[in-house]
Amino acid sequence: MRLSLHADYALRTLMYLAVHDGHRSIGEIAGAYGISKNHLMKVAQRLVAEGFIEAVRGRTGGLRLAQAADQVNVGRVVRTMEETGSFVECFDPSTNTCVI
């Protein structure tokens, strides 16, 4: 399976936050992976909206995991961040014509 950049950056962000304690800035995460800060901002917004991370504003703010690292379900993250709907037709109850 091939992931979109959006899902890839989401997983990288979550891994970075899991390894580093406290609040981390988007610039710090982008610099660590050599990726676009602007694109990472969009990914972080979506992660916040979906409840995977928390964003704290202000001088001492940044991003942090919303739950313990061992509670993050990678499959749920990928399904949420990928915009393809169901990966297999059989898993979509509204359009399922799969004979299996």
Phi and psi restraints in degrees (range 20) as a CNS / XPLOR table:
assign (resid 1 and name C) (resid 2 and name N)
       (resid 2 and name CA) (resid 2 and name C) 1.0 -109.7 20.0 2
assign (resid 2 and name N) (resid 2 and name CA)
       (resid 2 and name C) (resid 3 and name N) 1.0 128.4 20.0 2
assign (resid 2 and name C) (resid 3 and name N)
       (resid 3 and name CA) (resid 3 and name C) 1.0 -92.5 20.0 2
assign (resid 3 and name N) (resid 3 and name CA)
       (resid 3 and name C) (resid 4 and name N) 1.0 150.1 20.0 2
assign (resid 3 and name C) (resid 4 and name N)
       (resid 4 and name CA) (resid 4 and name C) 1.0 -73.6 20.0 2
assign (resid 4 and name N) (resid 4 and name CA)
       (resid 4 and name C) (resid 5 and name N) 1.0 163.2 20.0 2
assign (resid 4 and name C) (resid 5 and name N)
       (resid 5 and name CA) (resid 5 and name C) 1.0 -61.2 20.0 2
assign (resid 5 and name N) (resid 5 and name CA)
       (resid 5 and name C) (resid 6 and name N) 1.0 -33.6 20.0 2
assign (resid 5 and name C) (resid 6 and name N)
       (resid 6 and name CA) (resid 6 and name C) 1.0 -60.5 20.0 2
assign (resid 6 and name N) (resid 6 and name CA)
       (resid 6 and name C) (resid 7 and name N) 1.0 -48.3 20.0 2
assign (resid 6 and name C) (resid 7 and name N)
       (resid 7 and name CA) (resid 7 and name C) 1.0 -68.9 20.0 2
assign (resid 7 and name N) (resid 7 and name CA)
       (resid 7 and name C) (resid 8 and name N) 1.0 -39.4 20.0 2
assign (resid 7 and name C) (resid 8 and name N)
       (resid 8 and name CA) (resid 8 and name C) 1.0 -59.8 20.0 2
assign (resid 8 and name N) (resid 8 and name CA)
       (resid 8 and name C) (resid 9 and name N) 1.0 -48.8 20.0 2
assign (resid 8 and name C) (resid 9 and name N)
       (resid 9 and name CA) (resid 9 and name C) 1.0 -65.7 20.0 2
assign (resid 9 and name N) (resid 9 and name CA)
       (resid 9 and name C) (resid 10 and name N) 1.0 -34.0 20.0 2
assign (resid 9 and name C) (resid 10 and name N)
       (resid 10 and name CA) (resid 10 and name C) 1.0 -63.4 20.0 2
assign (resid 10 and name N) (resid 10 and name CA)
       (resid 10 and name C) (resid 11 and name N) 1.0 -45.6 20.0 2
assign (resid 10 and name C) (resid 11 and name N)
       (resid 11 and name CA) (resid 11 and name C) 1.0 -65.4 20.0 2
assign (resid 11 and name N) (resid 11 and name CA)
       (resid 11 and name C) (resid 12 and name N) 1.0 -40.8 20.0 2
assign (resid 11 and name C) (resid 12 and name N)
       (resid 12 and name CA) (resid 12 and name C) 1.0 -61.8 20.0 2
assign (resid 12 and name N) (resid 12 and name CA)
       (resid 12 and name C) (resid 13 and name N) 1.0 -42.0 20.0 2
assign (resid 12 and name C) (resid 13 and name N)
       (resid 13 and name CA) (resid 13 and name C) 1.0 -62.0 20.0 2
assign (resid 13 and name N) (resid 13 and name CA)
       (resid 13 and name C) (resid 14 and name N) 1.0 -46.5 20.0 2
assign (resid 13 and name C) (resid 14 and name N)
       (resid 14 and name CA) (resid 14 and name C) 1.0 -64.1 20.0 2
assign (resid 14 and name N) (resid 14 and name CA)
       (resid 14 and name C) (resid 15 and name N) 1.0 -40.1 20.0 2
assign (resid 14 and name C) (resid 15 and name N)
       (resid 15 and name CA) (resid 15 and name C) 1.0 -64.4 20.0 2
assign (resid 15 and name N) (resid 15 and name CA)
       (resid 15 and name C) (resid 16 and name N) 1.0 -42.3 20.0 2
assign (resid 15 and name C) (resid 16 and name N)
       (resid 16 and name CA) (resid 16 and name C) 1.0 -62.1 20.0 2
assign (resid 16 and name N) (resid 16 and name CA)
       (resid 16 and name C) (resid 17 and name N) 1.0 -44.6 20.0 2
assign (resid 16 and name C) (resid 17 and name N)
       (resid 17 and name CA) (resid 17 and name C) 1.0 -68.1 20.0 2
assign (resid 17 and name N) (resid 17 and name CA)
       (resid 17 and name C) (resid 18 and name N) 1.0 -29.8 20.0 2
assign (resid 17 and name C) (resid 18 and name N)
       (resid 18 and name CA) (resid 18 and name C) 1.0 -70.1 20.0 2
assign (resid 18 and name N) (resid 18 and name CA)
       (resid 18 and name C) (resid 19 and name N) 1.0 -33.0 20.0 2
assign (resid 18 and name C) (resid 19 and name N)
       (resid 19 and name CA) (resid 19 and name C) 1.0 -83.1 20.0 2
assign (resid 19 and name N) (resid 19 and name CA)
       (resid 19 and name C) (resid 20 and name N) 1.0 -33.6 20.0 2
assign (resid 19 and name C) (resid 20 and name N)
       (resid 20 and name CA) (resid 20 and name C) 1.0 -105.6 20.0 2
assign (resid 20 and name N) (resid 20 and name CA)
       (resid 20 and name C) (resid 21 and name N) 1.0 127.5 20.0 2
assign (resid 20 and name C) (resid 21 and name N)
       (resid 21 and name CA) (resid 21 and name C) 1.0 -76.5 20.0 2
assign (resid 21 and name N) (resid 21 and name CA)
       (resid 21 and name C) (resid 22 and name N) 1.0 158.7 20.0 2
assign (resid 21 and name C) (resid 22 and name N)
       (resid 22 and name CA) (resid 22 and name C) 1.0 78.7 20.0 2
assign (resid 22 and name N) (resid 22 and name CA)
       (resid 22 and name C) (resid 23 and name N) 1.0 -169.9 20.0 2
assign (resid 22 and name C) (resid 23 and name N)
       (resid 23 and name CA) (resid 23 and name C) 1.0 -83.3 20.0 2
assign (resid 23 and name N) (resid 23 and name CA)
       (resid 23 and name C) (resid 24 and name N) 1.0 139.1 20.0 2
assign (resid 23 and name C) (resid 24 and name N)
       (resid 24 and name CA) (resid 24 and name C) 1.0 -126.7 20.0 2
assign (resid 24 and name N) (resid 24 and name CA)
       (resid 24 and name C) (resid 25 and name N) 1.0 141.4 20.0 2
assign (resid 24 and name C) (resid 25 and name N)
       (resid 25 and name CA) (resid 25 and name C) 1.0 -84.8 20.0 2
assign (resid 25 and name N) (resid 25 and name CA)
       (resid 25 and name C) (resid 26 and name N) 1.0 158.3 20.0 2
assign (resid 25 and name C) (resid 26 and name N)
       (resid 26 and name CA) (resid 26 and name C) 1.0 -63.0 20.0 2
assign (resid 26 and name N) (resid 26 and name CA)
       (resid 26 and name C) (resid 27 and name N) 1.0 -39.2 20.0 2
assign (resid 26 and name C) (resid 27 and name N)
       (resid 27 and name CA) (resid 27 and name C) 1.0 -61.2 20.0 2
assign (resid 27 and name N) (resid 27 and name CA)
       (resid 27 and name C) (resid 28 and name N) 1.0 -39.8 20.0 2
assign (resid 27 and name C) (resid 28 and name N)
       (resid 28 and name CA) (resid 28 and name C) 1.0 -65.3 20.0 2
assign (resid 28 and name N) (resid 28 and name CA)
       (resid 28 and name C) (resid 29 and name N) 1.0 -44.7 20.0 2
assign (resid 28 and name C) (resid 29 and name N)
       (resid 29 and name CA) (resid 29 and name C) 1.0 -66.8 20.0 2
assign (resid 29 and name N) (resid 29 and name CA)
       (resid 29 and name C) (resid 30 and name N) 1.0 -44.8 20.0 2
assign (resid 29 and name C) (resid 30 and name N)
       (resid 30 and name CA) (resid 30 and name C) 1.0 -61.4 20.0 2
assign (resid 30 and name N) (resid 30 and name CA)
       (resid 30 and name C) (resid 31 and name N) 1.0 -40.9 20.0 2
assign (resid 30 and name C) (resid 31 and name N)
       (resid 31 and name CA) (resid 31 and name C) 1.0 -65.7 20.0 2
assign (resid 31 and name N) (resid 31 and name CA)
       (resid 31 and name C) (resid 32 and name N) 1.0 -36.6 20.0 2
assign (resid 31 and name C) (resid 32 and name N)
       (resid 32 and name CA) (resid 32 and name C) 1.0 -65.6 20.0 2
assign (resid 32 and name N) (resid 32 and name CA)
       (resid 32 and name C) (resid 33 and name N) 1.0 -33.2 20.0 2
assign (resid 32 and name C) (resid 33 and name N)
       (resid 33 and name CA) (resid 33 and name C) 1.0 -104.6 20.0 2
assign (resid 33 and name N) (resid 33 and name CA)
       (resid 33 and name C) (resid 34 and name N) 1.0 -4.8 20.0 2
assign (resid 33 and name C) (resid 34 and name N)
       (resid 34 and name CA) (resid 34 and name C) 1.0 66.0 20.0 2
assign (resid 34 and name N) (resid 34 and name CA)
       (resid 34 and name C) (resid 35 and name N) 1.0 41.8 20.0 2
assign (resid 34 and name C) (resid 35 and name N)
       (resid 35 and name CA) (resid 35 and name C) 1.0 -118.6 20.0 2
assign (resid 35 and name N) (resid 35 and name CA)
       (resid 35 and name C) (resid 36 and name N) 1.0 168.2 20.0 2
assign (resid 35 and name C) (resid 36 and name N)
       (resid 36 and name CA) (resid 36 and name C) 1.0 -66.6 20.0 2
assign (resid 36 and name N) (resid 36 and name CA)
       (resid 36 and name C) (resid 37 and name N) 1.0 126.2 20.0 2
assign (resid 36 and name C) (resid 37 and name N)
       (resid 37 and name CA) (resid 37 and name C) 1.0 -65.2 20.0 2
assign (resid 37 and name N) (resid 37 and name CA)
       (resid 37 and name C) (resid 38 and name N) 1.0 -39.2 20.0 2
assign (resid 37 and name C) (resid 38 and name N)
       (resid 38 and name CA) (resid 38 and name C) 1.0 -64.4 20.0 2
assign (resid 38 and name N) (resid 38 and name CA)
       (resid 38 and name C) (resid 39 and name N) 1.0 -43.9 20.0 2
assign (resid 38 and name C) (resid 39 and name N)
       (resid 39 and name CA) (resid 39 and name C) 1.0 -66.8 20.0 2
assign (resid 39 and name N) (resid 39 and name CA)
       (resid 39 and name C) (resid 40 and name N) 1.0 -38.6 20.0 2
assign (resid 39 and name C) (resid 40 and name N)
       (resid 40 and name CA) (resid 40 and name C) 1.0 -65.1 20.0 2
assign (resid 40 and name N) (resid 40 and name CA)
       (resid 40 and name C) (resid 41 and name N) 1.0 -31.5 20.0 2
assign (resid 40 and name C) (resid 41 and name N)
       (resid 41 and name CA) (resid 41 and name C) 1.0 -61.6 20.0 2
assign (resid 41 and name N) (resid 41 and name CA)
       (resid 41 and name C) (resid 42 and name N) 1.0 -42.1 20.0 2
assign (resid 41 and name C) (resid 42 and name N)
       (resid 42 and name CA) (resid 42 and name C) 1.0 -64.7 20.0 2
assign (resid 42 and name N) (resid 42 and name CA)
       (resid 42 and name C) (resid 43 and name N) 1.0 -40.8 20.0 2
assign (resid 42 and name C) (resid 43 and name N)
       (resid 43 and name CA) (resid 43 and name C) 1.0 -64.4 20.0 2
assign (resid 43 and name N) (resid 43 and name CA)
       (resid 43 and name C) (resid 44 and name N) 1.0 -44.2 20.0 2
assign (resid 43 and name C) (resid 44 and name N)
       (resid 44 and name CA) (resid 44 and name C) 1.0 -63.3 20.0 2
assign (resid 44 and name N) (resid 44 and name CA)
       (resid 44 and name C) (resid 45 and name N) 1.0 -39.1 20.0 2
assign (resid 44 and name C) (resid 45 and name N)
       (resid 45 and name CA) (resid 45 and name C) 1.0 -59.5 20.0 2
assign (resid 45 and name N) (resid 45 and name CA)
       (resid 45 and name C) (resid 46 and name N) 1.0 -43.1 20.0 2
assign (resid 45 and name C) (resid 46 and name N)
       (resid 46 and name CA) (resid 46 and name C) 1.0 -67.9 20.0 2
assign (resid 46 and name N) (resid 46 and name CA)
       (resid 46 and name C) (resid 47 and name N) 1.0 -40.5 20.0 2
assign (resid 46 and name C) (resid 47 and name N)
       (resid 47 and name CA) (resid 47 and name C) 1.0 -62.9 20.0 2
assign (resid 47 and name N) (resid 47 and name CA)
       (resid 47 and name C) (resid 48 and name N) 1.0 -37.4 20.0 2
assign (resid 47 and name C) (resid 48 and name N)
       (resid 48 and name CA) (resid 48 and name C) 1.0 -66.7 20.0 2
assign (resid 48 and name N) (resid 48 and name CA)
       (resid 48 and name C) (resid 49 and name N) 1.0 -46.4 20.0 2
assign (resid 48 and name C) (resid 49 and name N)
       (resid 49 and name CA) (resid 49 and name C) 1.0 -61.6 20.0 2
assign (resid 49 and name N) (resid 49 and name CA)
       (resid 49 and name C) (resid 50 and name N) 1.0 -33.6 20.0 2
assign (resid 49 and name C) (resid 50 and name N)
       (resid 50 and name CA) (resid 50 and name C) 1.0 -86.6 20.0 2
assign (resid 50 and name N) (resid 50 and name CA)
       (resid 50 and name C) (resid 51 and name N) 1.0 -4.8 20.0 2
assign (resid 50 and name C) (resid 51 and name N)
       (resid 51 and name CA) (resid 51 and name C) 1.0 84.8 20.0 2
assign (resid 51 and name N) (resid 51 and name CA)
       (resid 51 and name C) (resid 52 and name N) 1.0 14.4 20.0 2
assign (resid 51 and name C) (resid 52 and name N)
       (resid 52 and name CA) (resid 52 and name C) 1.0 -80.9 20.0 2
assign (resid 52 and name N) (resid 52 and name CA)
       (resid 52 and name C) (resid 53 and name N) 1.0 -34.4 20.0 2
assign (resid 52 and name C) (resid 53 and name N)
       (resid 53 and name CA) (resid 53 and name C) 1.0 -132.0 20.0 2
assign (resid 53 and name N) (resid 53 and name CA)
       (resid 53 and name C) (resid 54 and name N) 1.0 165.4 20.0 2
assign (resid 53 and name C) (resid 54 and name N)
       (resid 54 and name CA) (resid 54 and name C) 1.0 -117.0 20.0 2
assign (resid 54 and name N) (resid 54 and name CA)
       (resid 54 and name C) (resid 55 and name N) 1.0 142.7 20.0 2
assign (resid 54 and name C) (resid 55 and name N)
       (resid 55 and name CA) (resid 55 and name C) 1.0 -113.4 20.0 2
assign (resid 55 and name N) (resid 55 and name CA)
       (resid 55 and name C) (resid 56 and name N) 1.0 132.1 20.0 2
assign (resid 55 and name C) (resid 56 and name N)
       (resid 56 and name CA) (resid 56 and name C) 1.0 -118.9 20.0 2
assign (resid 56 and name N) (resid 56 and name CA)
       (resid 56 and name C) (resid 57 and name N) 1.0 125.7 20.0 2
assign (resid 56 and name C) (resid 57 and name N)
       (resid 57 and name CA) (resid 57 and name C) 1.0 -86.0 20.0 2
assign (resid 57 and name N) (resid 57 and name CA)
       (resid 57 and name C) (resid 58 and name N) 1.0 163.1 20.0 2
assign (resid 57 and name C) (resid 58 and name N)
       (resid 58 and name CA) (resid 58 and name C) 1.0 106.6 20.0 2
assign (resid 58 and name N) (resid 58 and name CA)
       (resid 58 and name C) (resid 59 and name N) 1.0 -179.1 20.0 2
assign (resid 58 and name C) (resid 59 and name N)
       (resid 59 and name CA) (resid 59 and name C) 1.0 -60.1 20.0 2
assign (resid 59 and name N) (resid 59 and name CA)
       (resid 59 and name C) (resid 60 and name N) 1.0 -40.4 20.0 2
assign (resid 59 and name C) (resid 60 and name N)
       (resid 60 and name CA) (resid 60 and name C) 1.0 -101.2 20.0 2
assign (resid 60 and name N) (resid 60 and name CA)
       (resid 60 and name C) (resid 61 and name N) 1.0 16.7 20.0 2
assign (resid 60 and name C) (resid 61 and name N)
       (resid 61 and name CA) (resid 61 and name C) 1.0 -83.1 20.0 2
assign (resid 61 and name N) (resid 61 and name CA)
       (resid 61 and name C) (resid 62 and name N) 1.0 -169.7 20.0 2
assign (resid 61 and name C) (resid 62 and name N)
       (resid 62 and name CA) (resid 62 and name C) 1.0 149.6 20.0 2
assign (resid 62 and name N) (resid 62 and name CA)
       (resid 62 and name C) (resid 63 and name N) 1.0 -156.2 20.0 2
assign (resid 62 and name C) (resid 63 and name N)
       (resid 63 and name CA) (resid 63 and name C) 1.0 -110.8 20.0 2
assign (resid 63 and name N) (resid 63 and name CA)
       (resid 63 and name C) (resid 64 and name N) 1.0 147.6 20.0 2
assign (resid 63 and name C) (resid 64 and name N)
       (resid 64 and name CA) (resid 64 and name C) 1.0 -151.6 20.0 2
assign (resid 64 and name N) (resid 64 and name CA)
       (resid 64 and name C) (resid 65 and name N) 1.0 159.5 20.0 2
assign (resid 64 and name C) (resid 65 and name N)
       (resid 65 and name CA) (resid 65 and name C) 1.0 -65.0 20.0 2
assign (resid 65 and name N) (resid 65 and name CA)
       (resid 65 and name C) (resid 66 and name N) 1.0 142.4 20.0 2
assign (resid 65 and name C) (resid 66 and name N)
       (resid 66 and name CA) (resid 66 and name C) 1.0 -82.3 20.0 2
assign (resid 66 and name N) (resid 66 and name CA)
       (resid 66 and name C) (resid 67 and name N) 1.0 -16.1 20.0 2
assign (resid 66 and name C) (resid 67 and name N)
       (resid 67 and name CA) (resid 67 and name C) 1.0 -143.6 20.0 2
assign (resid 67 and name N) (resid 67 and name CA)
       (resid 67 and name C) (resid 68 and name N) 1.0 173.1 20.0 2
assign (resid 67 and name C) (resid 68 and name N)
       (resid 68 and name CA) (resid 68 and name C) 1.0 -62.3 20.0 2
assign (resid 68 and name N) (resid 68 and name CA)
       (resid 68 and name C) (resid 69 and name N) 1.0 146.0 20.0 2
assign (resid 68 and name C) (resid 69 and name N)
       (resid 69 and name CA) (resid 69 and name C) 1.0 -58.1 20.0 2
assign (resid 69 and name N) (resid 69 and name CA)
       (resid 69 and name C) (resid 70 and name N) 1.0 -35.9 20.0 2
assign (resid 69 and name C) (resid 70 and name N)
       (resid 70 and name CA) (resid 70 and name C) 1.0 -74.9 20.0 2
assign (resid 70 and name N) (resid 70 and name CA)
       (resid 70 and name C) (resid 71 and name N) 1.0 -5.3 20.0 2
assign (resid 70 and name C) (resid 71 and name N)
       (resid 71 and name CA) (resid 71 and name C) 1.0 -97.0 20.0 2
assign (resid 71 and name N) (resid 71 and name CA)
       (resid 71 and name C) (resid 72 and name N) 1.0 -7.7 20.0 2
assign (resid 71 and name C) (resid 72 and name N)
       (resid 72 and name CA) (resid 72 and name C) 1.0 -77.7 20.0 2
assign (resid 72 and name N) (resid 72 and name CA)
       (resid 72 and name C) (resid 73 and name N) 1.0 125.3 20.0 2
assign (resid 72 and name C) (resid 73 and name N)
       (resid 73 and name CA) (resid 73 and name C) 1.0 -95.6 20.0 2
assign (resid 73 and name N) (resid 73 and name CA)
       (resid 73 and name C) (resid 74 and name N) 1.0 111.7 20.0 2
assign (resid 73 and name C) (resid 74 and name N)
       (resid 74 and name CA) (resid 74 and name C) 1.0 -62.2 20.0 2
assign (resid 74 and name N) (resid 74 and name CA)
       (resid 74 and name C) (resid 75 and name N) 1.0 -39.7 20.0 2
assign (resid 74 and name C) (resid 75 and name N)
       (resid 75 and name CA) (resid 75 and name C) 1.0 -60.0 20.0 2
assign (resid 75 and name N) (resid 75 and name CA)
       (resid 75 and name C) (resid 76 and name N) 1.0 -41.5 20.0 2
assign (resid 75 and name C) (resid 76 and name N)
       (resid 76 and name CA) (resid 76 and name C) 1.0 -65.7 20.0 2
assign (resid 76 and name N) (resid 76 and name CA)
       (resid 76 and name C) (resid 77 and name N) 1.0 -39.4 20.0 2
assign (resid 76 and name C) (resid 77 and name N)
       (resid 77 and name CA) (resid 77 and name C) 1.0 -61.5 20.0 2
assign (resid 77 and name N) (resid 77 and name CA)
       (resid 77 and name C) (resid 78 and name N) 1.0 -47.9 20.0 2
assign (resid 77 and name C) (resid 78 and name N)
       (resid 78 and name CA) (resid 78 and name C) 1.0 -63.7 20.0 2
assign (resid 78 and name N) (resid 78 and name CA)
       (resid 78 and name C) (resid 79 and name N) 1.0 -45.8 20.0 2
assign (resid 78 and name C) (resid 79 and name N)
       (resid 79 and name CA) (resid 79 and name C) 1.0 -61.6 20.0 2
assign (resid 79 and name N) (resid 79 and name CA)
       (resid 79 and name C) (resid 80 and name N) 1.0 -35.4 20.0 2
assign (resid 79 and name C) (resid 80 and name N)
       (resid 80 and name CA) (resid 80 and name C) 1.0 -73.4 20.0 2
assign (resid 80 and name N) (resid 80 and name CA)
       (resid 80 and name C) (resid 81 and name N) 1.0 -41.7 20.0 2
assign (resid 80 and name C) (resid 81 and name N)
       (resid 81 and name CA) (resid 81 and name C) 1.0 -82.9 20.0 2
assign (resid 81 and name N) (resid 81 and name CA)
       (resid 81 and name C) (resid 82 and name N) 1.0 -26.6 20.0 2
assign (resid 81 and name C) (resid 82 and name N)
       (resid 82 and name CA) (resid 82 and name C) 1.0 -76.1 20.0 2
assign (resid 82 and name N) (resid 82 and name CA)
       (resid 82 and name C) (resid 83 and name N) 1.0 139.4 20.0 2
assign (resid 82 and name C) (resid 83 and name N)
       (resid 83 and name CA) (resid 83 and name C) 1.0 -108.0 20.0 2
assign (resid 83 and name N) (resid 83 and name CA)
       (resid 83 and name C) (resid 84 and name N) 1.0 32.3 20.0 2
assign (resid 83 and name C) (resid 84 and name N)
       (resid 84 and name CA) (resid 84 and name C) 1.0 -100.2 20.0 2
assign (resid 84 and name N) (resid 84 and name CA)
       (resid 84 and name C) (resid 85 and name N) 1.0 1.7 20.0 2
assign (resid 84 and name C) (resid 85 and name N)
       (resid 85 and name CA) (resid 85 and name C) 1.0 76.3 20.0 2
assign (resid 85 and name N) (resid 85 and name CA)
       (resid 85 and name C) (resid 86 and name N) 1.0 -135.8 20.0 2
assign (resid 85 and name C) (resid 86 and name N)
       (resid 86 and name CA) (resid 86 and name C) 1.0 -80.1 20.0 2
assign (resid 86 and name N) (resid 86 and name CA)
       (resid 86 and name C) (resid 87 and name N) 1.0 141.8 20.0 2
assign (resid 86 and name C) (resid 87 and name N)
       (resid 87 and name CA) (resid 87 and name C) 1.0 -73.6 20.0 2
assign (resid 87 and name N) (resid 87 and name CA)
       (resid 87 and name C) (resid 88 and name N) 1.0 -32.2 20.0 2
assign (resid 87 and name C) (resid 88 and name N)
       (resid 88 and name CA) (resid 88 and name C) 1.0 -129.6 20.0 2
assign (resid 88 and name N) (resid 88 and name CA)
       (resid 88 and name C) (resid 89 and name N) 1.0 137.6 20.0 2
assign (resid 88 and name C) (resid 89 and name N)
       (resid 89 and name CA) (resid 89 and name C) 1.0 -56.4 20.0 2
assign (resid 89 and name N) (resid 89 and name CA)
       (resid 89 and name C) (resid 90 and name N) 1.0 -35.0 20.0 2
assign (resid 89 and name C) (resid 90 and name N)
       (resid 90 and name CA) (resid 90 and name C) 1.0 -62.2 20.0 2
assign (resid 90 and name N) (resid 90 and name CA)
       (resid 90 and name C) (resid 91 and name N) 1.0 -21.4 20.0 2
assign (resid 90 and name C) (resid 91 and name N)
       (resid 91 and name CA) (resid 91 and name C) 1.0 -88.6 20.0 2
assign (resid 91 and name N) (resid 91 and name CA)
       (resid 91 and name C) (resid 92 and name N) 1.0 -6.2 20.0 2
assign (resid 91 and name C) (resid 92 and name N)
       (resid 92 and name CA) (resid 92 and name C) 1.0 -100.9 20.0 2
assign (resid 92 and name N) (resid 92 and name CA)
       (resid 92 and name C) (resid 93 and name N) 1.0 104.1 20.0 2
assign (resid 92 and name C) (resid 93 and name N)
       (resid 93 and name CA) (resid 93 and name C) 1.0 -65.6 20.0 2
assign (resid 93 and name N) (resid 93 and name CA)
       (resid 93 and name C) (resid 94 and name N) 1.0 -21.8 20.0 2
assign (resid 93 and name C) (resid 94 and name N)
       (resid 94 and name CA) (resid 94 and name C) 1.0 -79.0 20.0 2
assign (resid 94 and name N) (resid 94 and name CA)
       (resid 94 and name C) (resid 95 and name N) 1.0 -26.9 20.0 2
assign (resid 94 and name C) (resid 95 and name N)
       (resid 95 and name CA) (resid 95 and name C) 1.0 -124.4 20.0 2
assign (resid 95 and name N) (resid 95 and name CA)
       (resid 95 and name C) (resid 96 and name N) 1.0 20.6 20.0 2
assign (resid 95 and name C) (resid 96 and name N)
       (resid 96 and name CA) (resid 96 and name C) 1.0 -71.7 20.0 2
assign (resid 96 and name N) (resid 96 and name CA)
       (resid 96 and name C) (resid 97 and name N) 1.0 112.8 20.0 2
assign (resid 96 and name C) (resid 97 and name N)
       (resid 97 and name CA) (resid 97 and name C) 1.0 -121.5 20.0 2
assign (resid 97 and name N) (resid 97 and name CA)
       (resid 97 and name C) (resid 98 and name N) 1.0 15.7 20.0 2
assign (resid 97 and name C) (resid 98 and name N)
       (resid 98 and name CA) (resid 98 and name C) 1.0 -71.2 20.0 2
assign (resid 98 and name N) (resid 98 and name CA)
       (resid 98 and name C) (resid 99 and name N) 1.0 133.5 20.0 2
assign (resid 98 and name C) (resid 99 and name N)
       (resid 99 and name CA) (resid 99 and name C) 1.0 -84.2 20.0 2
assign (resid 99 and name N) (resid 99 and name CA)
       (resid 99 and name C) (resid 100 and name N) 1.0 -8.3 20.0 2
